[in-house]
Amino acid sequence: MPEPSRRRRPTGILRSEDAHGRIVRALNELILVRHGETEWTRSGRHTGWSDIPLTDEGRKEAEAVGESLRGRTFARVLTSPLSRASETARLAGFPDAERRDELREWNYGAYDGRTTPEIQEEHPGWTIWSGDVPEGESADDVAARVDRLLDELRALHGDALVFAHGHLLRVLAARWLGLDPREGRHFALDPGTVSVLGYERETPVVRLWNARSLG
């Protein structure tokens, strides 16, 4: 049987055609897991590159994610190197998840550890999506590293699983859909949740968002 031929579409989605000319998409679904609760997520503090551990509740959330994922197989399993994400991966049953710096949370720079209301006392109306981040990253900076990773993942055959962080995953979802990274503001995401990105025919879509299980 002839080998499938591959070509890259202008959208960046890799697909193939089988011997009968039928479209065979590479990546099927991209499963996203936000890490479990930490003391800083509980109090609403921006938690960027500070390595804050999971709370007891966060560890329970990670184990519950593992139950939800039981029975699924993945072509790649990736995690942020920050311990709250990698520990979530381990507790969910994926101790060998590949650590990738592209999956680190948004670098909040001088605002790391501060809440939005605290920052707004100095800069009224500020949000992470629209305001400056001194000594940190812009939305475009985060999108640039997310885009590099998505290009890589789209070439996989099968499903991929990613353990990462709230704002990072919201930017990733926006970029999956071809949106400006700031549109991630519309994708609220709680700790210890599962989301699924996929396709409707050739169109990238959100299949599931901010859920406690895949059921």
Backbone as CSV, one residue per row, in Angstrom:
resi,resn,N_x,N_y,N_z,CA_x,CA_y,CA_z,C_x,C_y,C_z
1,MET,0.855,-1.195,0.000,0.000,0.000,0.000,0.892,1.246,0.000
2,PRO,0.611,2.266,-0.834,1.465,3.458,-0.874,1.473,4.167,0.466
3,GLU,2.603,4.796,0.770,2.713,5.585,1.986,1.874,6.857,1.846
4,PRO,1.203,7.314,2.957,0.449,8.566,2.870,1.376,9.730,2.533
5,SER,0.864,10.650,1.740,1.628,11.864,1.452,1.179,12.957,2.400
6,ARG,2.137,13.780,2.860,1.816,14.826,3.813,2.096,16.191,3.194
7,ARG,1.268,17.150,3.545,1.560,18.522,3.150,1.002,19.423,4.235
8,ARG,1.635,20.549,4.447,1.219,21.485,5.489,0.240,22.487,4.901
9,ARG,-0.917,22.561,5.522,-1.924,23.524,5.104,-1.512,24.921,5.552
10,PRO,-2.062,25.956,4.930,-1.704,27.310,5.319,-1.997,27.607,6.781
11,THR,-2.988,26.937,7.375,-3.326,27.160,8.777,-2.283,26.583,9.707
12,GLY,-1.375,25.769,9.195,-0.380,25.126,10.051,-0.824,23.767,10.547
13,ILE,-2.031,23.297,10.160,-2.517,21.991,10.582,-1.945,20.931,9.649
14,LEU,-1.234,19.972,10.208,-0.656,18.914,9.392,-1.706,17.841,9.148
15,ARG,-1.881,17.440,7.907,-2.811,16.364,7.590,-2.210,15.510,6.487
16,SER,-2.794,14.336,6.293,-2.326,13.419,5.267,-3.525,12.941,4.461
17,GLU,-3.212,12.333,3.333,-4.230,11.634,2.562,-3.828,10.172,2.473
18,ASP,-4.796,9.273,2.715,-4.480,7.857,2.601,-4.539,7.445,1.128
19,ALA,-4.421,6.130,0.871,-4.360,5.633,-0.507,-5.641,5.914,-1.280
20,HIS,-6.743,6.203,-0.575,-8.024,6.467,-1.221,-8.332,7.957,-1.290
21,GLY,-7.355,8.787,-0.913,-7.573,10.223,-0.984,-8.353,10.796,0.178
22,ARG,-8.599,9.988,1.223,-9.335,10.478,2.378,-8.387,11.230,3.308
23,ILE,-8.911,12.285,3.931,-8.090,13.105,4.810,-7.845,12.365,6.131
24,VAL,-6.583,12.312,6.536,-6.199,11.717,7.813,-5.515,12.825,8.621
25,ARG,-6.176,13.290,9.675,-5.603,14.350,10.475,-4.566,13.765,11.419
26,ALA,-3.531,14.519,11.725,-2.479,14.020,12.602,-2.965,14.023,14.049
27,LEU,-2.921,15.169,14.711,-3.369,15.252,16.100,-4.885,15.154,16.157
28,ASN,-5.406,14.262,17.001,-6.852,14.119,17.141,-7.395,15.067,18.204
29,GLU,-6.958,14.870,19.457,-7.393,15.733,20.548,-6.200,16.150,21.400
30,LEU,-6.285,17.362,21.909,-5.287,17.889,22.827,-5.977,18.088,24.174
31,ILE,-5.598,17.267,25.152,-6.206,17.311,26.485,-5.371,18.235,27.365
32,LEU,-6.020,19.196,27.990,-5.351,20.173,28.837,-5.761,19.978,30.289
33,VAL,-4.782,19.972,31.180,-5.068,19.869,32.617,-4.425,21.053,33.318
34,ARG,-5.238,21.838,34.010,-4.665,22.864,34.872,-4.305,22.206,36.196
35,HIS,-3.150,22.559,36.730,-2.684,21.969,37.986,-3.693,22.175,39.115
36,GLY,-3.537,21.384,40.178,-4.414,21.498,41.333,-4.158,22.766,42.142
37,GLU,-4.973,22.929,43.154,-4.938,24.136,43.985,-3.593,24.324,44.698
38,THR,-3.170,25.590,44.805,-2.044,25.990,45.656,-2.552,27.072,46.607
39,GLU,-1.732,27.427,47.587,-2.137,28.498,48.496,-2.343,29.805,47.735
40,TRP,-1.524,30.038,46.720,-1.657,31.288,45.978,-2.873,31.292,45.058
41,THR,-3.213,30.155,44.445,-4.430,30.143,43.624,-5.657,30.321,44.504
42,ARG,-5.605,29.774,45.695,-6.727,29.902,46.629,-6.967,31.362,47.003
43,SER,-5.880,32.127,47.164,-6.005,33.525,47.582,-6.043,34.504,46.418
44,GLY,-5.982,33.998,45.184,-6.085,34.867,44.020,-4.815,35.607,43.663
45,ARG,-3.684,35.140,44.171,-2.415,35.795,43.865,-1.863,35.296,42.529
46,HIS,-1.318,36.195,41.746,-0.704,35.798,40.485,0.493,34.893,40.770
47,THR,0.443,33.695,40.216,1.484,32.697,40.464,2.162,32.388,39.147
48,GLY,3.246,33.082,38.870,3.938,32.886,37.611,5.028,31.857,37.714
49,TRP,6.284,32.297,37.746,7.404,31.362,37.789,7.802,31.009,39.209
50,SER,7.145,31.580,40.211,7.364,31.134,41.595,6.890,29.691,41.716
51,ASP,7.661,28.857,42.402,7.355,27.431,42.440,6.588,27.109,43.714
52,ILE,5.286,27.318,43.678,4.418,27.133,44.836,3.831,25.719,44.798
53,PRO,3.938,24.940,45.889,3.472,23.544,45.862,1.953,23.430,45.960
54,LEU,1.468,22.254,45.651,0.047,21.949,45.786,-0.352,21.903,47.252
55,THR,-1.596,22.288,47.531,-2.185,22.057,48.848,-2.693,20.610,48.913
56,ASP,-3.167,20.203,50.077,-3.782,18.872,50.182,-4.960,18.754,49.225
57,GLU,-5.742,19.819,49.123,-6.874,19.808,48.197,-6.382,19.704,46.761
58,GLY,-5.292,20.388,46.454,-4.725,20.315,45.115,-4.267,18.913,44.752
59,ARG,-3.710,18.195,45.733,-3.291,16.819,45.476,-4.501,15.920,45.230
60,LYS,-5.578,16.165,45.965,-6.810,15.393,45.729,-7.354,15.675,44.334
61,GLU,-7.295,16.937,43.915,-7.769,17.288,42.576,-6.933,16.591,41.504
62,ALA,-5.629,16.516,41.726,-4.755,15.850,40.761,-5.093,14.368,40.647
63,GLU,-5.342,13.727,41.759,-5.704,12.311,41.740,-7.037,12.100,41.036
64,ALA,-7.980,13.038,41.232,-9.275,12.936,40.559,-9.114,13.080,39.051
65,VAL,-8.218,13.960,38.622,-7.920,14.083,37.194,-7.421,12.749,36.648
66,GLY,-6.557,12.085,37.412,-6.041,10.794,36.983,-7.141,9.770,36.765
67,GLU,-8.116,9.766,37.668,-9.253,8.849,37.505,-10.002,9.149,36.211
68,SER,-10.151,10.435,35.911,-10.860,10.829,34.698,-10.122,10.394,33.439
69,LEU,-8.783,10.389,33.505,-7.974,10.065,32.327,-7.687,8.570,32.187
70,ARG,-8.075,7.794,33.179,-7.765,6.364,33.169,-8.342,5.701,31.909
71,GLY,-7.510,4.909,31.261,-7.937,4.203,30.057,-7.606,4.928,28.768
72,ARG,-7.233,6.213,28.854,-6.839,6.946,27.650,-5.367,6.701,27.352
73,THR,-5.021,6.654,26.088,-3.617,6.544,25.677,-3.241,7.809,24.924
74,PHE,-1.972,8.198,25.049,-1.515,9.456,24.479,-0.201,9.261,23.729
75,ALA,-0.100,9.937,22.603,1.137,9.895,21.837,2.245,10.677,22.544
76,ARG,1.892,11.752,23.231,2.846,12.538,24.007,2.148,13.025,25.269
77,VAL,2.901,13.085,26.373,2.426,13.679,27.624,3.468,14.702,28.046
78,LEU,3.056,15.954,28.169,3.963,17.056,28.471,3.522,17.763,29.751
79,THR,4.479,18.367,30.432,4.154,19.148,31.620,5.060,20.363,31.721
80,SER,4.541,21.388,32.349,5.396,22.497,32.769,6.409,21.958,33.769
81,PRO,7.622,22.517,33.802,8.607,22.060,34.788,8.324,22.547,36.204
82,LEU,7.420,23.501,36.373,7.099,23.991,37.710,6.390,22.892,38.500
83,SER,6.726,22.775,39.785,6.333,21.592,40.555,4.827,21.428,40.694
84,ARG,4.076,22.514,40.733,2.628,22.363,40.889,2.008,21.662,39.687
85,ALA,2.610,21.821,38.506,2.127,21.118,37.318,2.707,19.712,37.224
86,SER,4.018,19.584,37.429,4.632,18.257,37.307,4.141,17.315,38.401
87,GLU,3.845,17.853,39.587,3.298,17.015,40.654,1.861,16.606,40.340
88,THR,1.104,17.499,39.719,-0.238,17.132,39.261,-0.146,15.988,38.257
89,ALA,0.804,16.072,37.337,0.992,14.992,36.355,1.339,13.683,37.054
90,ARG,2.246,13.750,38.024,2.659,12.529,38.730,1.477,11.907,39.471
91,LEU,0.739,12.720,40.202,-0.392,12.200,40.979,-1.516,11.694,40.076
92,ALA,-1.583,12.230,38.868,-2.603,11.776,37.916,-2.187,10.490,37.201
93,GLY,-0.968,10.025,37.463,-0.523,8.764,36.882,0.443,8.897,35.728
94,PHE,1.059,10.097,35.578,1.982,10.326,34.471,3.320,10.858,35.007
95,PRO,4.029,10.037,35.779,5.281,10.505,36.407,6.393,10.797,35.411
96,ASP,6.299,10.246,34.201,7.349,10.432,33.205,7.002,11.502,32.174
97,ALA,6.026,12.348,32.491,5.655,13.418,31.559,6.885,14.258,31.199
98,GLU,6.982,14.595,29.942,8.123,15.369,29.434,8.006,16.827,29.878
99,ARG,9.018,17.343,30.510,9.009,18.728,31.003,9.417,19.683,29.888
100,ARG,8.573,20.703,29.676,8.817,21.659,28.607,8.707,23.089,29.133
101,ASP,9.741,23.870,28.891,9.742,25.255,29.354,8.666,26.089,28.672
102,GLU,8.253,25.694,27.473,7.187,26.437,26.789,5.891,26.442,27.593
103,LEU,5.747,25.487,28.524,4.511,25.360,29.292,4.572,26.058,30.651
104,ARG,5.675,26.758,30.942,5.705,27.555,32.169,4.576,28.585,32.146
105,GLU,4.113,28.931,33.339,3.075,29.952,33.428,3.592,31.289,32.913
106,TRP,2.701,32.174,32.580,3.010,33.558,32.228,3.958,34.117,33.290
107,ASN,5.018,34.752,32.851,5.945,35.390,33.787,5.371,36.747,34.185
108,TYR,4.913,36.856,35.441,4.267,38.088,35.908,5.260,39.125,36.416
109,GLY,6.527,38.809,36.374,7.541,39.783,36.743,7.312,40.385,38.122
110,ALA,7.261,41.712,38.173,7.105,42.424,39.449,5.744,42.182,40.094
111,TYR,4.803,41.634,39.343,3.461,41.397,39.881,3.274,39.979,40.414
112,ASP,4.310,39.176,40.350,4.197,37.811,40.872,3.884,37.856,42.366
113,GLY,2.892,37.087,42.770,2.508,37.031,44.171,1.508,38.090,44.595
114,ARG,1.113,38.956,43.676,0.158,40.014,43.998,-1.199,39.700,43.369
115,THR,-2.262,40.207,43.971,-3.604,40.017,43.433,-3.947,41.154,42.479
116,THR,-4.942,40.922,41.629,-5.389,41.972,40.717,-5.884,43.213,41.461
117,PRO,-6.716,43.093,42.521,-7.140,44.301,43.242,-5.969,45.106,43.808
118,GLU,-4.929,44.418,44.279,-3.757,45.128,44.795,-3.088,45.937,43.679
119,ILE,-2.940,45.332,42.522,-2.301,46.019,41.398,-3.174,47.171,40.920
120,GLN,-4.505,46.991,40.956,-5.411,48.034,40.482,-5.444,49.247,41.401
121,GLU,-5.012,49.085,42.637,-4.900,50.253,43.514,-3.865,51.231,42.972
122,GLU,-2.843,50.714,42.316,-1.802,51.552,41.724,-2.090,51.888,40.267
123,HIS,-2.764,50.941,39.567,-3.039,51.100,38.138,-4.502,50.743,37.878
124,PRO,-5.417,51.713,38.088,-6.854,51.439,37.930,-7.181,50.814,36.572
125,GLY,-8.017,49.780,36.626,-8.454,49.113,35.402,-7.489,48.077,34.864
126,TRP,-6.362,47.881,35.559,-5.359,46.931,35.058,-5.894,45.515,35.034
127,THR,-5.561,44.769,33.979,-5.726,43.308,33.952,-4.488,42.721,33.289
128,ILE,-4.264,41.457,33.518,-3.124,40.794,32.889,-3.249,40.810,31.372
129,TRP,-4.483,40.886,30.869,-4.735,40.804,29.427,-4.507,42.128,28.719
130,SER,-4.647,43.231,29.445,-4.572,44.531,28.773,-3.473,45.443,29.299
131,GLY,-2.928,45.140,30.476,-1.966,46.032,31.089,-0.522,45.612,30.881
132,ASP,0.374,46.512,31.237,1.800,46.196,31.189,2.177,45.289,32.354
133,VAL,3.231,44.499,32.159,3.738,43.598,33.192,5.223,43.907,33.386
134,PRO,5.549,44.799,34.313,6.961,45.165,34.497,7.833,43.950,34.808
135,GLU,8.942,43.835,34.088,9.919,42.763,34.278,9.364,41.385,33.933
136,GLY,8.206,41.352,33.280,7.589,40.075,32.936,7.318,39.950,31.449
137,GLU,6.352,39.107,31.105,6.011,38.829,29.712,4.731,39.535,29.297
138,SER,4.639,39.831,28.021,3.394,40.291,27.421,2.595,39.085,26.933
139,ALA,1.339,39.318,26.567,0.529,38.244,25.985,1.180,37.708,24.719
140,ASP,1.791,38.587,23.939,2.440,38.143,22.703,3.659,37.278,22.987
141,ASP,4.373,37.580,24.069,5.517,36.744,24.456,5.058,35.322,24.780
142,VAL,3.975,35.224,25.544,3.452,33.908,25.914,2.961,33.177,24.672
143,ALA,2.283,33.900,23.784,1.763,33.285,22.558,2.885,32.738,21.689
144,ALA,4.027,33.420,21.658,5.130,32.975,20.810,5.617,31.594,21.231
145,ARG,5.741,31.348,22.531,6.220,30.023,22.940,5.113,28.973,22.827
146,VAL,3.866,29.380,23.046,2.747,28.453,22.850,2.645,28.034,21.383
147,ASP,2.812,28.985,20.481,2.720,28.672,19.052,3.783,27.660,18.630
148,ARG,4.990,27.811,19.160,6.046,26.849,18.820,5.651,25.437,19.239
149,LEU,5.074,25.323,20.414,4.687,24.011,20.902,3.505,23.449,20.117
150,LEU,2.536,24.287,19.787,1.392,23.810,19.020,1.811,23.315,17.642
151,ASP,2.758,23.983,17.014,3.248,23.501,15.723,3.792,22.080,15.856
152,GLU,4.467,21.828,16.954,5.039,20.508,17.206,3.950,19.470,17.475
153,LEU,2.977,19.839,18.286,1.934,18.886,18.678,0.993,18.553,17.524
154,ARG,0.744,19.504,16.662,-0.158,19.243,15.535,0.357,18.143,14.623
155,ALA,1.653,17.883,14.652,2.241,16.863,13.785,2.123,15.457,14.362
156,LEU,1.620,15.335,15.596,1.498,14.017,16.214,0.376,13.214,15.590
157,HIS,0.507,11.904,15.652,-0.599,11.020,15.293,-1.146,10.437,16.584
158,GLY,-2.369,10.778,16.918,-2.972,10.362,18.178,-3.359,11.567,19.010
159,ASP,-3.477,11.369,20.308,-3.854,12.424,21.243,-2.636,12.872,22.045
160,ALA,-2.693,14.101,22.551,-1.633,14.626,23.407,-2.256,15.121,24.704
161,LEU,-1.474,15.056,25.778,-1.923,15.460,27.113,-0.930,16.473,27.653
162,VAL,-1.446,17.589,28.169,-0.608,18.682,28.658,-1.037,19.081,30.062
163,PHE,-0.074,19.160,30.978,-0.300,19.663,32.333,0.369,21.029,32.446
164,ALA,-0.407,22.049,32.760,0.178,23.387,32.813,-0.647,24.294,33.724
165,HIS,-0.754,25.572,33.344,-1.213,26.622,34.237,-2.374,27.412,33.632
166,GLY,-3.082,28.139,34.491,-4.305,28.815,34.079,-4.153,29.775,32.911
167,HIS,-3.345,30.819,33.081,-3.229,31.806,32.009,-2.529,31.228,30.783
168,LEU,-1.524,30.396,30.998,-0.830,29.770,29.865,-1.805,28.964,29.022
169,LEU,-2.641,28.159,29.656,-3.581,27.318,28.917,-4.679,28.145,28.254
170,ARG,-5.033,29.267,28.844,-6.030,30.136,28.216,-5.468,30.764,26.938
171,VAL,-4.207,31.160,26.974,-3.553,31.653,25.764,-3.446,30.530,24.731
172,LEU,-3.079,29.333,25.182,-2.963,28.193,24.273,-4.289,27.917,23.574
173,ALA,-5.385,27.964,24.311,-6.698,27.720,23.700,-7.017,28.783,22.653
174,ALA,-6.725,30.032,22.967,-6.973,31.104,21.999,-6.154,30.883,20.729
175,ARG,-4.901,30.515,20.886,-4.044,30.311,19.722,-4.457,29.064,18.937
176,TRP,-4.933,28.038,19.622,-5.462,26.850,18.929,-6.581,27.251,17.973
177,LEU,-7.405,28.192,18.410,-8.536,28.635,17.607,-8.156,29.712,16.594
178,GLY,-6.880,30.121,16.592,-6.442,31.157,15.667,-6.778,32.557,16.125
179,LEU,-7.035,32.736,17.422,-7.419,34.031,17.981,-6.214,34.772,18.538
180,ASP,-6.373,36.072,18.712,-5.368,36.859,19.407,-5.204,36.290,20.814
181,PRO,-3.979,36.237,21.346,-3.799,35.641,22.674,-4.606,36.315,23.771
182,ARG,-4.927,37.593,23.594,-5.700,38.307,24.620,-7.133,37.817,24.714
183,GLU,-7.583,37.098,23.685,-8.923,36.519,23.741,-8.998,35.384,24.756
184,GLY,-7.850,34.961,25.285,-7.861,33.987,26.365,-8.608,34.475,27.593
185,ARG,-8.856,35.780,27.668,-9.603,36.313,28.814,-11.012,35.742,28.901
186,HIS,-11.521,35.202,27.814,-12.877,34.647,27.793,-12.939,33.196,28.270
187,PHE,-11.772,32.556,28.509,-11.740,31.133,28.834,-11.373,30.925,30.306
188,ALA,-12.302,31.212,31.194,-12.039,31.020,32.623,-11.669,29.564,32.882
189,LEU,-10.690,29.359,33.771,-10.169,28.007,33.984,-9.817,27.817,35.459
190,ASP,-10.450,26.842,36.093,-10.250,26.581,37.516,-9.137,25.555,37.734
191,PRO,-8.547,25.548,38.930,-7.534,24.526,39.240,-8.128,23.120,39.198
192,GLY,-7.306,22.159,38.799,-7.714,20.760,38.827,-8.779,20.398,37.818
193,THR,-8.803,21.112,36.691,-9.831,20.842,35.682,-9.214,20.288,34.399
194,VAL,-10.097,19.712,33.580,-9.715,19.092,32.308,-10.450,19.804,31.180
195,SER,-9.751,20.065,30.094,-10.350,20.656,28.901,-9.864,19.883,27.677
196,VAL,-10.628,19.962,26.602,-10.281,19.218,25.389,-10.390,20.131,24.176
197,LEU,-9.303,20.223,23.433,-9.293,20.907,22.149,-9.261,19.857,21.050
198,GLY,-9.976,20.113,19.980,-10.004,19.147,18.886,-10.426,19.808,17.597
199,TYR,-11.110,19.051,16.767,-11.529,19.547,15.462,-12.985,19.185,15.208
200,GLU,-13.658,20.050,14.451,-14.894,19.686,13.764,-14.550,19.715,12.284
201,ARG,-14.438,18.543,11.696,-13.856,18.392,10.372,-12.474,19.051,10.364
202,GLU,-12.270,20.112,9.607,-10.941,20.727,9.546,-10.817,21.957,10.449
203,THR,-11.865,22.284,11.192,-11.864,23.509,11.989,-11.459,23.224,13.429
204,PRO,-10.425,23.898,13.969,-10.078,23.728,15.379,-11.207,24.237,16.264
205,VAL,-11.577,23.452,17.271,-12.688,23.796,18.156,-12.332,23.450,19.597
206,VAL,-13.145,23.960,20.517,-13.097,23.548,21.919,-14.150,22.471,22.110
207,ARG,-13.737,21.273,22.486,-14.659,20.163,22.701,-15.218,20.139,24.115
208,LEU,-14.392,20.550,25.067,-14.775,20.526,26.488,-13.930,21.582,27.174
209,TRP,-14.525,22.277,28.174,-13.743,23.311,28.842,-14.066,23.370,30.341
210,ASN,-13.007,23.452,31.130,-13.109,23.703,32.572,-14.003,22.670,33.271
211,ALA,-13.793,21.410,32.937,-14.613,20.330,33.480,-13.850,19.559,34.556
212,ARG,-14.577,18.925,35.440,-13.955,18.108,36.473,-13.629,16.703,36.001
213,SER,-14.205,16.315,34.869,-13.911,14.984,34.333,-14.197,14.999,32.835
214,LEU,-13.763,13.956,32.145,-14.022,13.819,30.722,-15.368,13.159,30.447
215,GLY,-16.064,12.734,31.505,-17.314,12.010,31.339,-18.443,12.895,30.847
